Amino acid sequence: MNPIIYHTDVAVIGAGTAGLAAYRQSIAQGASTLIIEGGPYGTTCARVGCMPSKLLIAAADAHHALGRLHAFGIDLPMPATIDGERVMARVRSERDRFVGFVLDGVNNIPAEHKIRGYAQFNDAHTLTVNLESGGQATIHAKSIVIASGSTPVIPEILKPAGDRVVINDDVFSCPTLPKSVLVLGAGVIGLELGQALSYLGVRVTLLGRNNGIGHLSDPVVRESALNIMQHSIDFQSNAQLESVERTTHGVQVNYIDDAGQAQSHEYDYVLATTGRTINLDNLNFKALNIATQPSGVPAFDRHTLQIEHSHLFIAGDVNADVPLLHEAADEGAIAGANAARLAQGQAIESGHRRSPLAVIFSEPNIATAGCMYRELNLNTTAAGEVDFGDQGRSRVMQVNQGVLRVYGDINTGRFLGAEMIGPRTEHIAHLLAWSHQMGLTVTQMLAMPFYHPVIEEGLRTALRGLAANIANKNVIAPVCAHEVVGD
């Protein structure tokens, strides 16, 4: 069978969040565009990421909140009954609903613009696609957007556990809740799913390394987060996994705990949340002879998404820059528009990049906005903080734990960023990211309205402390630290 041959202005590899945004922007620029997808339609967020995890977390939070009722003088028959099948049925049902919205968008793309199959590079302008329907297609494109995403990594040490090793993709397809899970990795996914499963009655052990927790870098916030999470679930934050072995009914796990003691326990499953690898090698990217960084990602301009000075653009999780949905959508739009411009002989343009914002939907929330602690020049940066333990509204609602730290430049008074763990900080983080993007000073932020009594009054407390330290030139540290980036 002779291969089908296509000629197009722009080819987009991947129909996830970044790829769909790239396709739409390329079409809007008037460029002929093809979008190629070999896997199932439906974004990572909708199918196996943000939305199903929040559905599981919502069920967990509802059950966990029952534990606070006694403090309010309300007693219910305890323990509450958790029907694992019903919990997971709702997760799948609502997940499928969200995926359906994405599929509606894909279905609106003309059939002649969609190619089903896995693509590989022949050269910088030519792709070969092994079609899902059989045979091959050759695509000649003036510009190509790579939006092929990433894949969860399963460490070699877990391989002996065989089918008892799962990734987050697998969790949401389970017909019911397991009885026990060992979670490896204290990043976003490990914290969210580990805590949620624990709150739903699953016996969970979470193994971290080097006392890291999420993406936090401020030592004060990190210490608070470690203390809170270690009282929330069985979290060994500086553990050493020794070995795993498949058993008749699950997997035997041997590890060294935080106290240096050897532990051996059996679990139904091991959930690997130790990171993701970019989907680039499977595209035969090496055939292009484009140098890559140690991360495996080629050098690219994050404001144009162009790879070096080529006709290639890279967007979304595959570029390992900021693997978040809103960033993937922005990157896809920038890459698609620029790919179309280049294909049409026009100059590419720098796109708008938003101030950094990241949230972990643990209880309480962990979040960062603007510059993180590790990115600051501590010689010229002051800090302010609030401990939510005594914050009025937080105490009223029995959610009074955590700490918020805000940073500002002692020379300009400008707000630089924040790290936090605390009640409903997903909302506070938004306010701070907006302030950062607008380039506000701490004085301007304090001039904004703060109602009483609300959790945001805690933010005002932190900003007041920051303002005082800026006025008195009280920097975080008297010695040189890291260069300020992203500002």
DAUR-V392467 format. One record per backbone hydrogen bond with DSSP energy under -1.0 kcal/mol. NH is the residue of the N-H (numbers start at 0). CO is the residue of the C=O. If there is no record, write none. Layout:
NH_CO + NH_CO
This chain:
3_135 + 5_137 + 7_139 + 9_31 + 10_142 + 11_33 + 12_144 + 13_35 + 19_15 + 20_16 + 21_17 + 22_18 + 23_19 + 24_20 + 25_21 + 26_22 + 27_23 + 28_24 + 29_26 + 30_25 + 33_9 + 34_112 + 35_11 + 36_114 + 46_42 + 47_43 + 48_43 + 50_44 + 52_48 + 53_49 + 54_50 + 55_51 + 56_52 + 57_53 + 58_54 + 59_55 + 60_56 + 61_57 + 62_58 + 63_59 + 64_60 + 65_62 + 66_63 + 67_64 + 68_65 + 71_68 + 72_69 + 73_68 + 86_82 + 87_83 + 88_84 + 89_85 + 90_86 + 91_87 + 92_88 + 93_89 + 94_90 + 95_91 + 96_92 + 97_93 + 98_94 + 99_95 + 100_96 + 101_97 + 102_98 + 103_99 + 104_100 + 105_101 + 106_102 + 107_103 + 108_105 + 112_109 + 113_110 + 114_34 + 116_36 + 117_129 + 119_127 + 120_282 + 121_125 + 122_125 + 125_122 + 126_138 + 127_119 + 128_136 + 129_117 + 130_134 + 131_115 + 133_130 + 136_128 + 137_3 + 138_126 + 139_5 + 140_124 + 141_7 + 142_8 + 143_310 + 144_10 + 145_312 + 146_12 + 150_276 + 152_274 + 157_154 + 158_155 + 160_157 + 161_158 + 163_160 + 164_161 + 165_269 + 169_166 + 170_166 + 172_169 + 173_170 + 180_202 + 181_268 + 182_204 + 183_270 + 184_206 + 190_186 + 191_187 + 192_188 + 193_189 + 194_190 + 195_191 + 196_192 + 197_193 + 198_194 + 199_195 + 200_197 + 201_196 + 202_178 + 204_180 + 205_233 + 206_182 + 207_235 + 210_236 + 211_208 + 213_185 + 215_212 + 221_217 + 222_218 + 223_219 + 224_220 + 225_221 + 226_222 + 227_223 + 228_224 + 229_225 + 230_226 + 232_228 + 234_232 + 235_205 + 238_207 + 239_255 + 241_253 + 242_253 + 244_251 + 246_249 + 250_266 + 251_244 + 252_264 + 253_242 + 254_262 + 255_239 + 256_260 + 259_256 + 262_254 + 264_252 + 266_250 + 268_179 + 269_163 + 270_181 + 271_165 + 272_183 + 276_150 + 278_148 + 279_277 + 282_279 + 283_280 + 284_279 + 286_283 + 287_284 + 288_285 + 292_296 + 295_292 + 300_305 + 304_300 + 306_311 + 307_298 + 309_306 + 312_143 + 313_304 + 314_145 + 318_315 + 319_316 + 323_321 + 327_323 + 328_324 + 329_325 + 330_326 + 331_327 + 332_328 + 333_329 + 334_330 + 335_331 + 336_332 + 337_333 + 338_334 + 339_335 + 340_336 + 341_337 + 342_338 + 343_339 + 344_341 + 345_340 + 350_302 + 357_367 + 359_365 + 361_359 + 365_359 + 366_419 + 367_357 + 368_417 + 369_355 + 370_415 + 374_371 + 375_372 + 379_376 + 381_407 + 383_405 + 385_403 + 387_401 + 389_386 + 394_390 + 395_391 + 396_392 + 397_394 + 398_393 + 400_398 + 402_420 + 403_385 + 404_418 + 405_383 + 406_416 + 407_381 + 408_413 + 409_379 + 412_408 + 414_439 + 415_406 + 416_406 + 417_368 + 418_404 + 419_366 + 420_402 + 421_364 + 424_421 + 426_423 + 427_423 + 428_424 + 430_426 + 431_427 + 432_428 + 433_429 + 434_430 + 435_431 + 436_432 + 437_433 + 438_435 + 439_434 + 441_412 + 444_440 + 445_441 + 447_444 + 456_453 + 457_454 + 459_455 + 460_456 + 461_457 + 462_458 + 463_459 + 464_460 + 465_461 + 466_462 + 467_463 + 468_464 + 469_465 + 470_466 + 471_467 + 472_469 + 473_468 + 474_472 + 475_380 + 476_377 + 481_375
